[in-house]
Amino acid sequence: MSIAKTPEPPYYAVIFTSVRTDISDGYDETSTEMLRLAETMPGFLGVESARDALGITVSYWQTPEDIARWRQHAEHRLARQNGRKLWYHSFTTRICRVERAYGFEAGHAAEKGASD
């Protein structure tokens, strides 16, 4: 996995933080399919994810309306139901407007977008 290539702000981030149960039946397949489907949705900009004891997935979207359409997608709704029933002990979803973004990439002469 790599860092998502996002446009200049503003755009939106959906931060999904989770603690898994011990049940894994179908989880990996569903996760892969949700990423594939999200990539086909209007306004999808990218995703970053990491999992250890705590899982954090951040997806990036152009508008709040794009996020709402993804939330209403039939297969995504089913995946959320299975998550509550099988795969997650707990989770929190946070939606944020990205106002500023900057970073660093090794091997490049200057930081991209940095102003401080």
Backbone as JSON Lines, residues from 0, in Angstrom:
{"i":0,"aa":"M","n":[0.86,-1.17,0.0],"ca":[0.0,0.0,0.0],"c":[0.9,1.23,0.0]}
{"i":1,"aa":"S","n":[0.44,2.26,-0.66],"ca":[1.2,3.49,-0.72],"c":[0.33,4.66,-0.24]}
{"i":2,"aa":"I","n":[0.95,5.8,-0.1],"ca":[0.22,7.0,0.31],"c":[-0.63,7.47,-0.86]}
{"i":3,"aa":"A","n":[-1.89,7.77,-0.6],"ca":[-2.82,8.2,-1.65],"c":[-2.35,9.51,-2.27]}
{"i":4,"aa":"K","n":[-2.47,9.6,-3.56],"ca":[-2.15,10.84,-4.3],"c":[-3.44,11.65,-4.38]}
{"i":5,"aa":"T","n":[-3.55,12.66,-3.57],"ca":[-4.77,13.48,-3.51],"c":[-4.52,14.83,-4.18]}
{"i":6,"aa":"P","n":[-5.6,15.49,-4.61],"ca":[-5.46,16.8,-5.24],"c":[-5.21,17.88,-4.19]}
{"i":7,"aa":"E","n":[-5.06,19.1,-4.64],"ca":[-4.96,20.23,-3.71],"c":[-6.26,20.33,-2.91]}
{"i":8,"aa":"P","n":[-6.16,20.63,-1.61],"ca":[-7.39,20.81,-0.82],"c":[-8.19,22.0,-1.33]}
{"i":9,"aa":"P","n":[-9.46,22.05,-1.0],"ca":[-10.15,21.18,-0.06],"c":[-10.69,19.91,-0.72]}
{"i":10,"aa":"Y","n":[-10.77,18.86,0.08],"ca":[-11.44,17.61,-0.25],"c":[-11.81,16.99,1.1]}
{"i":11,"aa":"Y","n":[-12.34,15.79,1.1],"ca":[-12.88,15.21,2.33],"c":[-12.22,13.87,2.63]}
{"i":12,"aa":"A","n":[-12.1,13.58,3.92],"ca":[-11.54,12.31,4.38],"c":[-12.56,11.61,5.26]}
{"i":13,"aa":"V","n":[-12.72,10.32,5.03],"ca":[-13.52,9.48,5.9],"c":[-12.54,8.59,6.65]}
{"i":14,"aa":"I","n":[-12.48,8.76,7.96],"ca":[-11.55,8.02,8.8],"c":[-12.33,6.93,9.52]}
{"i":15,"aa":"F","n":[-12.02,5.68,9.2],"ca":[-12.7,4.53,9.79],"c":[-11.7,3.82,10.7]}
{"i":16,"aa":"T","n":[-11.94,3.87,12.0],"ca":[-11.07,3.26,12.99],"c":[-11.81,2.08,13.61]}
{"i":17,"aa":"S","n":[-11.15,0.92,13.69],"ca":[-11.87,-0.28,14.11],"c":[-11.02,-1.22,14.96]}
{"i":18,"aa":"V","n":[-11.74,-2.01,15.76],"ca":[-11.16,-3.12,16.51],"c":[-11.9,-4.37,16.03]}
{"i":19,"aa":"R","n":[-11.17,-5.35,15.54],"ca":[-11.74,-6.55,14.96],"c":[-12.12,-7.58,16.02]}
{"i":20,"aa":"T","n":[-13.07,-8.44,15.64],"ca":[-13.36,-9.64,16.42],"c":[-12.39,-10.72,15.95]}
{"i":21,"aa":"D","n":[-12.55,-11.93,16.47],"ca":[-11.72,-13.06,16.02],"c":[-12.27,-13.7,14.76]}
{"i":22,"aa":"I","n":[-13.42,-13.28,14.3],"ca":[-14.04,-13.87,13.1],"c":[-13.42,-13.23,11.86]}
{"i":23,"aa":"S","n":[-12.94,-14.08,10.96],"ca":[-12.34,-13.54,9.74],"c":[-13.0,-14.07,8.47]}
{"i":24,"aa":"D","n":[-13.96,-14.97,8.59],"ca":[-14.62,-15.56,7.42],"c":[-15.2,-14.49,6.51]}
{"i":25,"aa":"G","n":[-14.66,-14.4,5.3],"ca":[-15.15,-13.47,4.3],"c":[-14.64,-12.05,4.42]}
{"i":26,"aa":"Y","n":[-13.9,-11.75,5.48],"ca":[-13.46,-10.37,5.69],"c":[-12.51,-9.88,4.59]}
{"i":27,"aa":"D","n":[-11.47,-10.64,4.3],"ca":[-10.48,-10.2,3.32],"c":[-11.11,-10.03,1.94]}
{"i":28,"aa":"E","n":[-11.97,-10.97,1.56],"ca":[-12.62,-10.89,0.26],"c":[-13.53,-9.65,0.19]}
{"i":29,"aa":"T","n":[-14.26,-9.39,1.26],"ca":[-15.15,-8.23,1.29],"c":[-14.35,-6.94,1.27]}
{"i":30,"aa":"S","n":[-13.27,-6.89,2.01],"ca":[-12.42,-5.7,2.03],"c":[-11.87,-5.39,0.64]}
{"i":31,"aa":"T","n":[-11.4,-6.41,-0.05],"ca":[-10.89,-6.25,-1.4],"c":[-11.97,-5.76,-2.35]}
{"i":32,"aa":"E","n":[-13.16,-6.34,-2.24],"ca":[-14.28,-5.94,-3.1],"c":[-14.74,-4.52,-2.8]}
{"i":33,"aa":"M","n":[-14.74,-4.11,-1.53],"ca":[-15.15,-2.75,-1.2],"c":[-14.17,-1.73,-1.79]}
{"i":34,"aa":"L","n":[-12.89,-2.04,-1.76],"ca":[-11.91,-1.14,-2.37],"c":[-12.13,-1.06,-3.87]}
{"i":35,"aa":"R","n":[-12.36,-2.2,-4.51],"ca":[-12.59,-2.21,-5.95],"c":[-13.82,-1.38,-6.3]}
{"i":36,"aa":"L","n":[-14.9,-1.55,-5.54],"ca":[-16.12,-0.78,-5.79],"c":[-15.93,0.71,-5.51]}
{"i":37,"aa":"A","n":[-15.27,1.04,-4.41],"ca":[-15.04,2.46,-4.07],"c":[-14.29,3.15,-5.2]}
{"i":38,"aa":"E","n":[-13.32,2.47,-5.78],"ca":[-12.53,3.05,-6.86],"c":[-13.38,3.39,-8.09]}
{"i":39,"aa":"T","n":[-14.56,2.78,-8.22],"ca":[-15.44,3.05,-9.36],"c":[-16.43,4.18,-9.07]}
{"i":40,"aa":"M","n":[-16.48,4.64,-7.83],"ca":[-17.47,5.64,-7.44],"c":[-17.03,7.04,-7.83]}
{"i":41,"aa":"P","n":[-17.98,7.87,-8.29],"ca":[-17.66,9.27,-8.59],"c":[-17.12,9.97,-7.34]}
{"i":42,"aa":"G","n":[-16.05,10.74,-7.51],"ca":[-15.5,11.51,-6.41],"c":[-14.49,10.79,-5.55]}
{"i":43,"aa":"F","n":[-14.26,9.49,-5.77],"ca":[-13.28,8.76,-4.98],"c":[-11.89,9.22,-5.38]}
{"i":44,"aa":"L","n":[-11.06,9.56,-4.39],"ca":[-9.71,10.08,-4.66],"c":[-8.59,9.12,-4.26]}
{"i":45,"aa":"G","n":[-8.85,8.23,-3.31],"ca":[-7.8,7.32,-2.86],"c":[-8.09,6.79,-1.48]}
{"i":46,"aa":"V","n":[-7.21,5.9,-1.02],"ca":[-7.39,5.27,0.3],"c":[-6.03,4.91,0.87]}
{"i":47,"aa":"E","n":[-5.96,4.95,2.19],"ca":[-4.79,4.49,2.94],"c":[-5.3,3.64,4.09]}
{"i":48,"aa":"S","n":[-4.6,2.56,4.4],"ca":[-5.1,1.66,5.44],"c":[-3.94,0.98,6.16]}
{"i":49,"aa":"A","n":[-4.14,0.78,7.45],"ca":[-3.17,0.05,8.27],"c":[-3.93,-0.72,9.34]}
{"i":50,"aa":"R","n":[-3.44,-1.92,9.66],"ca":[-4.11,-2.72,10.67],"c":[-3.07,-3.41,11.53]}
{"i":51,"aa":"D","n":[-3.29,-3.29,12.82],"ca":[-2.58,-4.05,13.83],"c":[-3.66,-4.39,14.84]}
{"i":52,"aa":"A","n":[-3.48,-4.1,16.1],"ca":[-4.56,-4.29,17.07],"c":[-5.7,-3.32,16.77]}
{"i":53,"aa":"L","n":[-5.35,-2.17,16.23],"ca":[-6.32,-1.14,15.83],"c":[-6.19,-0.96,14.32]}
{"i":54,"aa":"G","n":[-7.32,-0.94,13.63],"ca":[-7.3,-0.71,12.19],"c":[-7.7,0.72,11.88]}
{"i":55,"aa":"I","n":[-7.03,1.33,10.94],"ca":[-7.37,2.69,10.51],"c":[-7.37,2.7,8.98]}
{"i":56,"aa":"T","n":[-8.5,3.07,8.41],"ca":[-8.62,3.24,6.97],"c":[-9.12,4.64,6.71]}
{"i":57,"aa":"V","n":[-8.42,5.36,5.85],"ca":[-8.81,6.72,5.48],"c":[-9.09,6.71,3.98]}
{"i":58,"aa":"S","n":[-10.32,7.04,3.62],"ca":[-10.65,7.2,2.2],"c":[-10.87,8.68,1.93]}
{"i":59,"aa":"Y","n":[-10.52,9.09,0.71],"ca":[-10.57,10.5,0.34],"c":[-11.59,10.69,-0.78]}
{"i":60,"aa":"W","n":[-12.38,11.78,-0.66],"ca":[-13.48,12.04,-1.58],"c":[-13.53,13.52,-1.94]}
{"i":61,"aa":"Q","n":[-14.05,13.82,-3.12],"ca":[-14.15,15.2,-3.56],"c":[-15.19,15.99,-2.78]}
{"i":62,"aa":"T","n":[-16.36,15.39,-2.51],"ca":[-17.45,16.13,-1.88],"c":[-18.17,15.28,-0.83]}
{"i":63,"aa":"P","n":[-18.91,15.92,0.07],"ca":[-19.74,15.15,1.01],"c":[-20.82,14.34,0.29]}
{"i":64,"aa":"E","n":[-21.29,14.82,-0.84],"ca":[-22.3,14.08,-1.61],"c":[-21.72,12.78,-2.16]}
{"i":65,"aa":"D","n":[-20.45,12.8,-2.54],"ca":[-19.78,11.58,-3.0],"c":[-19.71,10.55,-1.87]}
{"i":66,"aa":"I","n":[-19.42,11.02,-0.67],"ca":[-19.36,10.14,0.5],"c":[-20.74,9.55,0.77]}
{"i":67,"aa":"A","n":[-21.77,10.37,0.68],"ca":[-23.14,9.89,0.93],"c":[-23.54,8.84,-0.09]}
{"i":68,"aa":"R","n":[-23.17,9.03,-1.37],"ca":[-23.49,8.02,-2.39],"c":[-22.8,6.7,-2.08]}
{"i":69,"aa":"W","n":[-21.55,6.77,-1.65],"ca":[-20.82,5.55,-1.3],"c":[-21.5,4.87,-0.1]}
{"i":70,"aa":"R","n":[-21.91,5.64,0.87],"ca":[-22.58,5.08,2.05],"c":[-23.85,4.35,1.67]}
{"i":71,"aa":"Q","n":[-24.54,4.81,0.63],"ca":[-25.81,4.22,0.21],"c":[-25.65,3.08,-0.8]}
{"i":72,"aa":"H","n":[-24.45,2.84,-1.29],"ca":[-24.23,1.77,-2.25],"c":[-24.66,0.44,-1.64]}
{"i":73,"aa":"A","n":[-25.45,-0.35,-2.37],"ca":[-26.06,-1.58,-1.83],"c":[-25.03,-2.56,-1.27]}
{"i":74,"aa":"E","n":[-23.96,-2.8,-1.99],"ca":[-22.96,-3.75,-1.51],"c":[-22.19,-3.21,-0.31]}
{"i":75,"aa":"H","n":[-21.97,-1.89,-0.27],"ca":[-21.32,-1.29,0.88],"c":[-22.22,-1.39,2.11]}
{"i":76,"aa":"R","n":[-23.51,-1.2,1.92],"ca":[-24.47,-1.35,3.04],"c":[-24.42,-2.77,3.61]}
{"i":77,"aa":"L","n":[-24.39,-3.77,2.73],"ca":[-24.31,-5.17,3.17],"c":[-23.0,-5.43,3.92]}
{"i":78,"aa":"A","n":[-21.91,-4.9,3.42],"ca":[-20.61,-5.07,4.08],"c":[-20.65,-4.45,5.48]}
{"i":79,"aa":"R","n":[-21.28,-3.28,5.61],"ca":[-21.38,-2.64,6.93],"c":[-22.21,-3.5,7.89]}
{"i":80,"aa":"Q","n":[-23.28,-4.1,7.39],"ca":[-24.11,-4.98,8.22],"c":[-23.29,-6.17,8.7]}
{"i":81,"aa":"N","n":[-22.53,-6.79,7.8],"ca":[-21.68,-7.92,8.19],"c":[-20.58,-7.48,9.16]}
{"i":82,"aa":"G","n":[-20.08,-6.28,8.97],"ca":[-19.07,-5.76,9.9],"c":[-19.61,-5.67,11.31]}
{"i":83,"aa":"R","n":[-20.81,-5.13,11.45],"ca":[-21.43,-5.02,12.78],"c":[-21.72,-6.4,13.37]}
{"i":84,"aa":"K","n":[-22.16,-7.31,12.53],"ca":[-22.59,-8.63,13.0],"c":[-21.41,-9.57,13.26]}
{"i":85,"aa":"L","n":[-20.35,-9.48,12.43],"ca":[-19.29,-10.49,12.46],"c":[-17.9,-9.96,12.79]}
{"i":86,"aa":"W","n":[-17.46,-8.93,12.08],"ca":[-16.03,-8.63,12.02],"c":[-15.52,-7.58,12.99]}
{"i":87,"aa":"Y","n":[-16.39,-6.71,13.5],"ca":[-15.91,-5.61,14.34],"c":[-16.46,-5.7,15.75]}
{"i":88,"aa":"H","n":[-15.54,-5.58,16.69],"ca":[-15.92,-5.43,18.09],"c":[-16.42,-4.01,18.32]}
{"i":89,"aa":"S","n":[-15.73,-3.05,17.69],"ca":[-16.14,-1.65,17.77],"c":[-15.53,-0.9,16.59]}
{"i":90,"aa":"F","n":[-16.15,0.21,16.23],"ca":[-15.59,1.08,15.2],"c":[-16.14,2.49,15.35]}
{"i":91,"aa":"T","n":[-15.41,3.43,14.78],"ca":[-15.82,4.83,14.73],"c":[-15.52,5.35,13.32]}
{"i":92,"aa":"T","n":[-16.46,6.11,12.78],"ca":[-16.27,6.76,11.49],"c":[-16.29,8.26,11.71]}
{"i":93,"aa":"R","n":[-15.3,8.94,11.18],"ca":[-15.21,10.4,11.27],"c":[-15.08,10.96,9.86]}
{"i":94,"aa":"I","n":[-15.8,12.02,9.57],"ca":[-15.74,12.66,8.26],"c":[-15.18,14.07,8.46]}
{"i":95,"aa":"C","n":[-14.14,14.38,7.71],"ca":[-13.41,15.63,7.89],"c":[-13.19,16.33,6.56]}
{"i":96,"aa":"R","n":[-13.17,17.64,6.6],"ca":[-12.78,18.43,5.43],"c":[-11.28,18.68,5.53]}
{"i":97,"aa":"V","n":[-10.54,18.32,4.52],"ca":[-9.1,18.55,4.49],"c":[-8.87,19.97,3.98]}
{"i":98,"aa":"E","n":[-8.31,20.79,4.83],"ca":[-8.06,22.19,4.5],"c":[-6.65,22.42,3.99]}
{"i":99,"aa":"R","n":[-5.74,21.57,4.44],"ca":[-4.33,21.76,4.12],"c":[-3.67,20.4,4.08]}
{"i":100,"aa":"A","n":[-2.76,20.2,3.12],"ca":[-2.03,18.94,3.03],"c":[-0.63,19.22,2.5]}
{"i":101,"aa":"Y","n":[0.35,18.59,3.1],"ca":[1.72,18.7,2.62],"c":[2.46,17.44,3.0]}
{"i":102,"aa":"G","n":[3.59,17.2,2.39],"ca":[4.31,15.96,2.68],"c":[5.75,16.0,2.25]}
{"i":103,"aa":"F","n":[6.37,14.87,2.36],"ca":[7.77,14.7,2.02],"c":[7.92,13.36,1.32]}
{"i":104,"aa":"E","n":[8.77,13.33,0.32],"ca":[9.08,12.07,-0.35],"c":[10.59,11.99,-0.5]}
{"i":105,"aa":"A","n":[11.2,10.96,0.08],"ca":[12.65,10.8,0.04],"c":[13.15,10.79,-1.4]}
{"i":106,"aa":"G","n":[14.29,11.4,-1.62],"ca":[14.88,11.44,-2.93],"c":[14.46,12.63,-3.77]}
{"i":107,"aa":"H","n":[13.58,13.47,-3.23],"ca":[13.17,14.68,-3.95],"c":[13.8,15.87,-3.27]}
{"i":108,"aa":"A","n":[14.09,16.89,-4.05],"ca":[14.85,18.04,-3.55],"c":[14.11,18.84,-2.5]}
{"i":109,"aa":"A","n":[12.79,18.93,-2.59],"ca":[12.04,19.77,-1.65],"c":[10.75,19.08,-1.24]}
{"i":110,"aa":"E","n":[10.27,19.47,-0.08],"ca":[8.98,18.96,0.36],"c":[7.88,19.5,-0.54]}
{"i":111,"aa":"K","n":[6.92,18.66,-0.85],"ca":[5.81,19.06,-1.71],"c":[4.77,19.79,-0.86]}
{"i":112,"aa":"G","n":[4.45,21.0,-1.22],"ca":[3.37,21.72,-0.58],"c":[3.67,22.26,0.81]}
{"i":113,"aa":"A","n":[4.87,22.08,1.29],"ca":[5.19,22.51,2.64],"c":[5.34,24.02,2.69]}
{"i":114,"aa":"S","n":[4.79,24.61,3.74],"ca":[4.93,26.05,3.89],"c":[5.47,26.4,5.26]}
{"i":115,"aa":"D","n":[5.85,25.4,6.01],"ca":[6.43,25.68,7.34],"c":[7.7,24.9,7.56]}
